Amino acid sequence: MSRSDHQLRSAQKLQRNHARLFVSQVRRKTGLTVDDFAARFRADPRRLQAWEAGTEIPPSHALAYLKVIAKNAKAVEEALG
């Protein structure tokens, strides 16, 4: 493996770990289980589990949505009706 390949893999691993921690932190801040969080915020529970496990990296739009939930979950709930 070349040095640049190694650096890319390291960067991806870091990104995956950061995303994993962020998703978990946002969900736990709400006090909800994965299934309850998914139902309340209209998300796929399997995808949330994959993000929290670090087996998938959330796309940028999902990270943006999670940031909004982290800032004001109540407003998101109201907007979703």
Backbone as CSV, one residue per row, in Angstrom:
resi,resn,N_x,N_y,N_z,CA_x,CA_y,CA_z,C_x,C_y,C_z
1,MET,0.850,-1.174,0.000,0.000,0.000,0.000,0.896,1.238,0.000
2,SER,0.591,2.164,-0.888,1.393,3.379,-0.967,1.087,4.296,0.212
3,ARG,1.949,5.249,0.398,1.771,6.215,1.486,0.464,6.987,1.326
4,SER,0.143,7.404,0.089,-1.094,8.159,-0.132,-2.327,7.289,0.124
5,ASP,-2.259,5.993,-0.227,-3.367,5.081,0.066,-3.553,4.938,1.575
6,HIS,-2.454,4.832,2.269,-2.506,4.707,3.724,-3.100,5.975,4.351
7,GLN,-2.689,7.126,3.850,-3.212,8.390,4.377,-4.710,8.518,4.112
8,LEU,-5.143,8.095,2.920,-6.564,8.150,2.585,-7.365,7.230,3.500
9,ARG,-6.868,6.013,3.719,-7.563,5.085,4.609,-7.612,5.619,6.038
10,SER,-6.540,6.243,6.470,-6.515,6.816,7.820,-7.529,7.944,7.940
11,ALA,-7.614,8.779,6.913,-8.569,9.888,6.917,-10.004,9.371,6.919
12,GLN,-10.271,8.332,6.138,-11.613,7.746,6.107,-11.969,7.121,7.448
13,LYS,-11.011,6.479,8.062,-11.248,5.863,9.373,-11.558,6.946,10.409
14,LEU,-10.819,8.037,10.367,-11.050,9.146,11.287,-12.429,9.757,11.051
15,GLN,-12.788,9.948,9.783,-14.088,10.504,9.447,-15.208,9.591,9.935
16,ARG,-15.058,8.304,9.715,-16.064,7.333,10.147,-16.215,7.355,11.667
17,ASN,-15.098,7.409,12.382,-15.139,7.414,13.843,-15.786,8.693,14.366
18,HIS,-15.435,9.828,13.764,-16.030,11.101,14.182,-17.540,11.086,13.947
19,ALA,-17.959,10.618,12.777,-19.383,10.554,12.461,-20.104,9.609,13.417
20,ARG,-19.489,8.466,13.693,-20.082,7.483,14.610,-20.354,8.106,15.974
21,LEU,-19.360,8.803,16.487,-19.515,9.437,17.797,-20.563,10.545,17.768
22,PHE,-20.581,11.329,16.694,-21.532,12.430,16.578,-22.970,11.914,16.524
23,VAL,-23.221,10.911,15.688,-24.574,10.360,15.567,-25.039,9.810,16.908
24,SER,-24.185,9.075,17.551,-24.525,8.495,18.848,-24.791,9.590,19.884
25,GLN,-23.975,10.606,19.886,-24.135,11.713,20.834,-25.465,12.434,20.631
26,VAL,-25.815,12.706,19.395,-27.072,13.400,19.105,-28.257,12.550,19.569
27,ARG,-28.248,11.276,19.227,-29.354,10.412,19.627,-29.457,10.293,21.144
28,ARG,-28.334,10.082,21.794,-28.356,9.920,23.256,-28.789,11.202,23.968
29,LYS,-28.471,12.348,23.367,-28.893,13.629,23.951,-30.420,13.715,24.015
30,THR,-31.093,13.076,23.071,-32.555,13.079,23.077,-33.119,12.087,24.079
31,GLY,-32.284,11.141,24.531,-32.746,10.131,25.472,-33.550,9.020,24.820
32,LEU,-33.489,8.925,23.495,-34.284,7.952,22.759,-33.449,6.744,22.332
33,THR,-34.125,5.615,22.183,-33.481,4.443,21.599,-33.331,4.687,20.098
34,VAL,-32.581,3.837,19.441,-32.418,3.969,17.988,-33.780,3.917,17.305
35,ASP,-34.604,2.953,17.669,-35.921,2.816,17.039,-36.818,4.015,17.304
36,ASP,-36.821,4.511,18.536,-37.650,5.670,18.867,-37.148,6.936,18.171
37,PHE,-35.834,7.103,18.125,-35.248,8.256,17.434,-35.618,8.214,15.956
38,ALA,-35.477,7.047,15.356,-35.800,6.889,13.939,-37.267,7.203,13.666
39,ALA,-38.136,6.731,14.523,-39.564,6.988,14.335,-39.882,8.475,14.509
40,ARG,-39.322,9.081,15.517,-39.632,10.483,15.800,-39.109,11.424,14.715
41,PHE,-37.912,11.121,14.192,-37.297,12.029,13.224,-37.307,11.475,11.799
42,ARG,-38.129,10.445,11.593,-38.349,9.859,10.266,-37.048,9.439,9.582
43,ALA,-36.339,8.599,10.278,-35.066,8.088,9.763,-35.128,6.560,9.708
44,ASP,-34.219,5.973,8.986,-34.128,4.519,8.875,-33.319,3.988,10.066
45,PRO,-33.937,3.189,10.931,-33.210,2.714,12.115,-31.986,1.871,11.772
46,ARG,-32.046,1.109,10.686,-30.871,0.306,10.299,-29.721,1.210,9.873
47,ARG,-30.050,2.294,9.209,-29.015,3.243,8.794,-28.399,3.915,10.022
48,LEU,-29.237,4.310,10.976,-28.724,4.901,12.222,-27.798,3.940,12.941
49,GLN,-28.194,2.686,13.010,-27.353,1.679,13.662,-26.019,1.535,12.937
50,ALA,-26.054,1.553,11.619,-24.820,1.435,10.836,-23.919,2.642,11.068
51,TRP,-24.516,3.818,11.143,-23.711,5.024,11.402,-23.088,4.967,12.785
52,GLU,-23.887,4.552,13.779,-23.370,4.477,15.145,-22.317,3.380,15.289
53,ALA,-22.450,2.327,14.530,-21.477,1.234,14.576,-20.214,1.577,13.786
54,GLY,-20.298,2.598,12.951,-19.149,2.992,12.144,-18.971,2.153,10.891
55,THR,-19.990,1.382,10.529,-19.890,0.574,9.312,-20.267,1.366,8.069
56,GLU,-20.939,2.497,8.260,-21.266,3.422,7.172,-21.017,4.840,7.649
57,ILE,-20.718,5.711,6.702,-20.535,7.131,7.011,-21.790,7.873,6.546
58,PRO,-22.410,8.656,7.414,-23.605,9.386,6.993,-23.271,10.401,5.897
59,PRO,-24.168,10.558,4.921,-23.936,11.582,3.902,-24.064,12.973,4.514
60,SER,-23.570,13.960,3.817,-23.535,15.323,4.359,-24.927,15.843,4.709
61,HIS,-25.949,15.509,3.924,-27.291,16.006,4.247,-27.813,15.389,5.549
62,ALA,-27.455,14.150,5.826,-27.867,13.516,7.076,-27.150,14.147,8.266
63,LEU,-25.867,14.459,8.088,-25.126,15.129,9.164,-25.712,16.511,9.439
64,ALA,-26.124,17.212,8.382,-26.745,18.532,8.560,-28.058,18.395,9.339
65,TYR,-28.860,17.404,8.978,-30.125,17.161,9.675,-29.875,16.839,11.146
66,LEU,-28.880,16.016,11.412,-28.543,15.683,12.793,-28.076,16.910,13.572
67,LYS,-27.359,17.807,12.912,-26.933,19.050,13.584,-28.134,19.892,13.980
68,VAL,-29.144,19.943,13.117,-30.362,20.690,13.435,-31.081,20.029,14.605
69,ILE,-31.175,18.726,14.588,-31.796,18.001,15.701,-31.034,18.281,16.995
70,ALA,-29.713,18.271,16.932,-28.896,18.523,18.124,-29.145,19.920,18.679
71,LYS,-29.343,20.887,17.796,-29.553,22.272,18.245,-30.961,22.506,18.769
72,ASN,-31.964,21.885,18.105,-33.339,22.157,18.506,-34.256,21.010,18.079
73,ALA,-34.192,19.926,18.808,-34.993,18.749,18.499,-36.488,19.052,18.526
74,LYS,-36.878,19.894,19.458,-38.295,20.242,19.582,-38.810,20.922,18.319
75,ALA,-38.040,21.837,17.759,-38.444,22.522,16.527,-38.573,21.540,15.367
76,VAL,-37.670,20.576,15.306,-37.742,19.565,14.249,-39.004,18.733,14.422
77,GLU,-39.276,18.326,15.643,-40.496,17.554,15.915,-41.743,18.332,15.502
78,GLU,-41.791,19.611,15.844,-42.936,20.448,15.482,-43.049,20.591,13.974
79,ALA,-41.932,20.762,13.299,-41.947,20.909,11.850,-42.438,19.631,11.167
80,LEU,-42.105,18.499,11.742,-42.516,17.213,11.164,-43.987,16.899,11.459
81,GLY,-44.541,17.637,12.420,-45.960,17.467,12.728,-46.231,16.283,13.528
